Amino acid sequence: MSNNILTFGEVLMRISPSNHKTLQQSKEVEFFFGGTEMNVAASLSTFGCKTQHISNVSNDFVGDAAISYMKSLGIDVSFITKNEHPLGLYFLEVGSDVRPSRIAYNRLNGSFSNIKPNEVDWNKALENCNFFHWTGITPGISESAYETLKQGLQFAYSKGINITTDPAYRSNLWNYGKKGQDILKELIGYSTIFIGGVNEINEILETNFSTDKNGFIEASKTLMKEIPSIQKVFDKVRIGINASSQATQGRAWINDEYLETEEIQINHVVDRIGTGDAFAAGLIYGLINHDDQFALNFANAACAMKHTILGDTNLASVDDILELVNGNFGGRIKR
């Protein structure tokens, strides 16, 4: 089976003032295409992996531009369909130092929120796939998005495909009468690799583990007991000093063994958006090509690198990230 990676989720347009301005003071804005699952596919495609993204976009020039962007990154878009609803978007004011970034979403009646299960031929889409990545944002967007994802996960799980999940619980998304924790616990039951930490486990299982090393280990053990399909737990730890400074570290619980990485310090954060997606993509790449410890190291380095890249997508190459894995933090000009 070839190393094809499938992702499923919303494609969003991001609108943002440049140069750390607020929207109120800005006369010009920049736009980027993103979306947490698509960001994972884009990063993996940059690494040289075969990727495919499934989504709905608007049937207009905005949707066409989104598709064109994904194609330019090498993502297979053959299972992306169009409908008459607008592409979801969000506004971002990028913070600096003590001023935090701010986000406002406009996505609840977007093209992806109106996706239907019968629009996706999951059996065909999963034919040559051996990794399927999803996040907890997708089932929170709408009931039809949840039903479509569940159908895909059931197909993938029955085929023995590796299923990675970043549960990413967002309480403000769950507005269609379902309890987010119940749905996420159900869907994680079709997954094999959990990308999340104590906070996510506490939210889903409604527990109260501490965030230190022992708390993480106990939380991971409890998650695996409650949801036996989960074989590995990987966690990204981000220590934010202010909007411009960040430290990242990875840890994991696998086969009754605790793994961790060295901490990487980023002293000039360019863009925080997509850093968790960069971690997930780095992890999947590492798991495909190396062992668990390498995968964790590579994921943490990818997450750190994304903090230095403008836009939603991590455009760093494998060689760029390996520089950080090998401890080369100098940032000297390459000639």
C-alpha positions as CSV (number, residue, x, y, z in Angstrom):
1,M,0.0,0.0,0.0
2,S,1.4,3.4,-0.9
3,N,1.8,6.1,1.6
4,N,-1.2,8.2,0.7
5,I,-2.6,10.6,3.3
6,L,-6.2,11.7,3.3
7,T,-7.5,14.7,5.2
8,F,-11.1,15.9,5.6
9,G,-12.2,19.3,6.7
10,E,-13.1,22.9,5.9
11,V,-11.1,25.2,3.6
12,L,-11.2,28.8,4.9
13,M,-10.1,32.1,3.7
14,R,-8.1,34.2,6.2
15,I,-8.3,38.0,6.0
16,S,-5.7,39.9,8.0
17,P,-4.2,43.4,8.2
18,S,-0.5,43.4,7.5
19,N,2.3,44.6,9.8
20,H,0.6,43.8,13.1
21,K,-2.1,46.5,12.5
22,T,-5.6,46.3,13.9
23,L,-8.4,46.0,11.4
24,Q,-9.7,49.4,12.5
25,Q,-6.5,51.2,11.6
26,S,-5.7,49.3,8.4
27,K,-6.6,50.4,4.8
28,E,-5.3,47.2,3.2
29,V,-5.6,43.5,4.1
30,E,-3.9,40.2,3.1
31,F,-5.6,36.9,2.5
32,F,-4.5,33.4,2.8
33,F,-6.2,30.0,2.3
34,G,-6.1,27.5,5.2
35,G,-8.1,25.2,7.4
36,T,-6.6,22.9,10.0
37,E,-6.9,19.6,8.1
38,M,-5.9,21.2,4.7
39,N,-2.9,22.8,6.4
40,V,-1.8,19.3,7.4
41,A,-2.2,18.0,3.8
42,A,-0.3,21.1,2.5
43,S,2.7,20.6,4.9
44,L,2.9,16.8,4.1
45,S,2.7,17.6,0.4
46,T,5.6,20.0,0.8
47,F,7.5,17.1,2.5
48,G,7.0,15.1,-0.7
49,C,4.1,12.9,0.5
50,K,1.0,12.0,-1.6
51,T,-1.9,13.9,-0.1
52,Q,-5.6,14.2,-0.8
53,H,-8.0,16.6,0.8
54,I,-11.8,16.2,0.9
55,S,-14.0,19.2,1.3
56,N,-16.7,21.5,-0.2
57,V,-15.9,25.0,-1.5
58,S,-18.0,27.8,-2.9
59,N,-19.1,27.6,-6.6
60,D,-17.5,30.9,-7.5
61,F,-14.1,32.5,-8.2
62,V,-13.2,32.3,-4.5
63,G,-13.7,28.6,-4.4
64,D,-11.8,28.3,-7.7
65,A,-8.9,30.3,-6.1
66,A,-8.9,27.9,-3.1
67,I,-8.7,24.9,-5.3
68,S,-5.9,26.5,-7.4
69,Y,-4.0,27.1,-4.2
70,M,-4.3,23.5,-3.0
71,K,-3.2,22.3,-6.5
72,S,-0.2,24.5,-6.4
73,L,0.9,22.7,-3.3
74,G,0.5,19.3,-4.9
75,I,-2.7,18.3,-3.0
76,D,-5.1,16.0,-4.8
77,V,-8.4,17.9,-5.0
78,S,-10.4,15.3,-7.1
79,F,-12.8,14.7,-4.2
80,I,-13.5,18.4,-3.5
81,T,-17.0,19.5,-4.6
82,K,-18.7,22.9,-5.0
83,N,-22.0,24.2,-3.8
84,E,-23.9,27.5,-3.7
85,H,-22.9,28.6,-0.2
86,P,-20.0,31.0,0.4
87,L,-16.5,29.8,1.4
88,G,-16.0,30.1,5.1
89,L,-13.7,32.9,6.3
90,Y,-12.1,34.4,9.4
91,F,-10.5,37.7,10.3
92,L,-7.2,37.8,12.2
93,E,-5.5,40.7,13.9
94,V,-1.9,39.5,14.6
95,G,-0.8,40.5,18.1
96,S,2.6,41.7,19.2
97,D,4.4,41.4,22.6
98,V,1.7,42.0,25.3
99,R,-1.2,42.5,22.8
100,P,-2.7,39.1,21.9
101,S,-4.0,38.1,18.5
102,R,-7.8,38.2,17.9
103,I,-9.9,36.1,15.6
104,A,-13.5,36.5,14.4
105,Y,-15.1,33.6,12.3
106,N,-17.7,33.7,9.6
107,R,-18.3,30.0,8.8
108,L,-21.6,28.7,10.2
109,N,-23.5,28.7,6.8
110,G,-20.4,28.2,4.6
111,S,-19.9,25.8,1.8
112,F,-18.3,23.1,4.1
113,S,-21.0,23.3,6.8
114,N,-23.5,22.2,4.1
115,I,-21.6,19.1,3.1
116,K,-23.7,15.9,3.0
117,P,-22.6,12.3,3.5
118,N,-23.9,11.1,0.1
119,E,-21.5,13.6,-1.6
120,V,-18.4,11.7,-0.7
121,D,-17.6,8.3,-2.1
122,W,-15.5,7.1,0.9
123,N,-14.8,3.7,-0.5
124,K,-13.2,5.1,-3.6
125,A,-11.4,8.0,-1.7
126,L,-9.8,5.6,0.7
127,E,-8.7,3.0,-1.9
128,N,-5.0,3.8,-1.8
129,C,-4.9,5.5,1.6
130,N,-3.0,4.4,4.7
131,F,-3.3,7.5,6.9
132,F,-6.5,9.5,7.5
133,H,-6.3,12.7,9.6
134,W,-9.2,14.6,11.1
135,T,-9.7,17.1,13.9
136,G,-12.5,17.9,16.4
137,I,-13.2,21.2,14.6
138,T,-14.9,19.4,11.7
139,P,-17.8,17.6,13.6
140,G,-18.4,20.8,15.5
141,I,-19.2,22.8,12.4
142,S,-22.5,21.2,11.5
143,E,-24.4,17.9,12.0
144,S,-24.0,17.0,8.4
145,A,-20.2,17.5,8.6
146,Y,-20.2,15.2,11.7
147,E,-22.3,12.6,9.8
148,T,-20.0,12.8,6.8
149,L,-16.9,12.4,8.9
150,K,-18.3,9.5,10.9
151,Q,-19.1,7.7,7.7
152,G,-15.5,8.2,6.5
153,L,-14.0,7.1,9.8
154,Q,-16.1,3.9,9.8
155,F,-14.9,3.0,6.3
156,A,-11.2,3.8,7.2
157,Y,-11.3,1.9,10.5
158,S,-12.8,-1.2,8.8
159,K,-9.9,-1.1,6.3
160,G,-7.2,-1.0,9.0
161,I,-6.0,2.5,8.0
162,N,-4.0,4.5,10.5
163,I,-6.3,7.3,11.8
164,T,-4.8,10.3,13.5
165,T,-6.9,12.8,15.4
166,D,-6.3,16.2,16.9
167,P,-9.5,16.5,19.0
168,A,-9.3,20.3,19.1
169,Y,-12.5,20.9,21.1
170,R,-14.0,24.3,20.5
171,S,-17.0,24.8,22.7
172,N,-18.3,27.8,20.6
173,L,-18.8,25.6,17.5
174,W,-21.2,23.0,18.9
175,N,-24.5,24.8,18.2
176,Y,-26.7,22.0,16.6
177,G,-27.9,20.2,19.7
178,K,-25.2,17.6,20.2
179,K,-22.8,17.5,23.1
180,G,-19.3,17.9,21.8
181,Q,-17.6,15.6,24.3
182,D,-19.9,12.8,23.5
183,I,-19.4,13.1,19.7
184,L,-15.6,13.4,20.0
185,K,-15.4,10.4,22.3
186,E,-17.5,8.4,19.7
187,L,-15.3,9.5,16.8
188,I,-12.0,9.0,18.6
189,G,-13.2,5.4,19.0
190,Y,-12.5,5.0,15.3
191,S,-9.0,6.5,15.6
192,T,-5.6,4.9,16.4
193,I,-3.3,7.9,17.1
194,F,-4.3,10.7,19.5
195,I,-2.6,14.1,19.0
196,G,-3.5,16.0,22.1
197,G,-2.6,16.5,25.8
198,V,-4.1,16.6,29.2
199,N,-6.4,19.5,28.5
200,E,-8.0,17.7,25.5
201,I,-8.3,14.5,27.5
202,N,-9.9,16.3,30.4
203,E,-12.4,18.0,28.1
204,I,-13.4,14.8,26.3
205,L,-13.4,12.4,29.3
206,E,-14.5,15.1,31.8
207,T,-11.6,14.3,34.1
208,N,-9.2,16.5,36.1
209,F,-5.7,15.3,35.5
210,S,-2.8,17.7,36.1
211,T,-0.7,18.9,33.2
212,D,2.7,17.8,34.5
213,K,4.5,14.7,33.4
214,N,2.7,12.3,35.8
215,G,-0.7,13.9,35.0
216,F,0.0,13.4,31.3
217,I,1.0,9.7,31.8
218,E,-2.1,9.0,33.9
219,A,-4.4,10.9,31.5
220,S,-3.0,8.9,28.5
221,K,-3.4,5.6,30.4
222,T,-7.0,6.5,31.2
223,L,-7.7,7.6,27.6
224,M,-6.4,4.2,26.2
225,K,-8.5,2.3,28.8
226,E,-11.7,4.3,27.9
227,I,-11.0,4.2,24.2
228,P,-9.1,1.0,23.4
229,S,-8.6,1.9,19.7
230,I,-6.0,4.5,20.7
231,Q,-2.5,3.0,20.4
232,K,-0.3,6.1,20.8
233,V,-0.7,9.5,22.4
234,F,1.4,12.5,21.2
235,D,1.3,15.9,22.9
236,K,2.6,19.3,21.8
237,V,3.4,21.5,24.8
238,R,3.6,25.3,24.0
239,I,4.8,27.7,26.6
240,G,3.8,31.2,25.5
241,I,5.7,34.1,27.2
242,N,3.9,36.7,25.2
243,A,2.5,37.2,21.6
244,S,6.0,37.4,20.2
245,S,7.8,34.6,22.1
246,Q,7.1,30.9,22.4
247,A,8.7,27.7,23.4
248,T,7.6,24.3,22.1
249,Q,8.2,20.7,23.3
250,G,6.8,17.3,22.4
251,R,5.9,14.3,24.6
252,A,4.3,11.0,24.1
253,W,3.0,7.8,25.8
254,I,3.5,4.7,23.8
255,N,3.7,1.0,24.8
256,D,4.0,2.0,28.5
257,E,6.9,4.3,27.7
258,Y,7.2,8.0,28.2
259,L,9.0,10.0,25.4
260,E,9.9,13.7,25.2
261,T,11.9,16.1,23.1
262,E,14.2,19.0,23.9
263,E,12.5,22.4,24.2
264,I,12.8,24.8,21.2
265,Q,12.6,28.5,21.9
266,I,11.2,30.9,19.3
267,N,12.0,34.5,20.2
268,H,10.3,36.3,17.3
269,V,6.9,34.7,16.5
270,V,5.8,35.6,12.9
271,D,2.5,33.6,12.8
272,R,1.0,31.3,15.4
273,I,-1.8,30.0,13.0
274,G,-1.3,26.5,11.8
275,T,1.5,25.6,14.3
276,G,-0.6,22.6,15.7
277,D,-1.3,21.5,12.2
278,A,2.5,21.6,11.5
279,F,3.0,19.4,14.5
280,A,0.5,16.9,13.2
281,A,2.0,16.9,9.7
282,G,5.5,16.4,11.1
283,L,4.3,13.6,13.3
284,I,2.6,11.8,10.4
285,Y,5.7,12.2,8.2
286,G,7.9,10.9,11.0
287,L,5.7,7.9,11.7
288,I,5.7,6.9,8.0
289,N,9.5,7.2,7.6
290,H,11.0,6.6,11.0
291,D,10.4,5.5,14.6
292,D,8.2,7.1,17.3
293,Q,11.0,9.2,18.9
294,F,12.1,10.6,15.6
295,A,8.5,11.3,14.7
296,L,8.1,13.3,18.0
297,N,11.3,15.2,17.4
298,F,10.4,16.0,13.9
299,A,6.9,17.1,14.8
300,N,8.2,19.5,17.5
301,A,10.7,21.0,15.1
302,A,8.0,21.4,12.5
303,C,5.8,23.2,15.0
304,A,8.6,25.5,16.0
305,M,9.5,26.3,12.4
306,K,5.9,27.2,11.5
307,H,6.0,30.0,14.1
308,T,8.4,31.8,11.7
309,I,6.4,31.4,8.5
310,L,3.6,33.8,7.5
311,G,0.2,32.3,6.5
312,D,-1.7,29.3,7.6
313,T,0.5,26.7,5.9
314,N,3.9,25.4,7.0
315,L,6.0,25.7,3.8
316,A,9.3,24.4,5.4
317,S,11.0,21.5,3.7
318,V,12.1,18.3,5.3
319,D,15.7,19.6,5.3
320,D,14.7,22.8,6.9
321,I,13.1,20.9,9.8
322,L,15.9,18.4,10.1
323,E,18.2,21.4,10.8
324,L,16.2,22.1,14.0
325,V,16.0,18.4,14.8
326,N,19.8,18.3,14.7
327,G,20.1,21.4,17.0
328,N,21.0,24.0,14.4
329,F,19.1,27.0,15.8
330,G,21.4,29.8,14.6
331,G,19.3,30.9,11.7
332,R,22.3,31.9,9.6
333,I,22.0,32.8,6.0
334,K,22.3,29.9,3.6
335,R,24.3,30.7,0.5
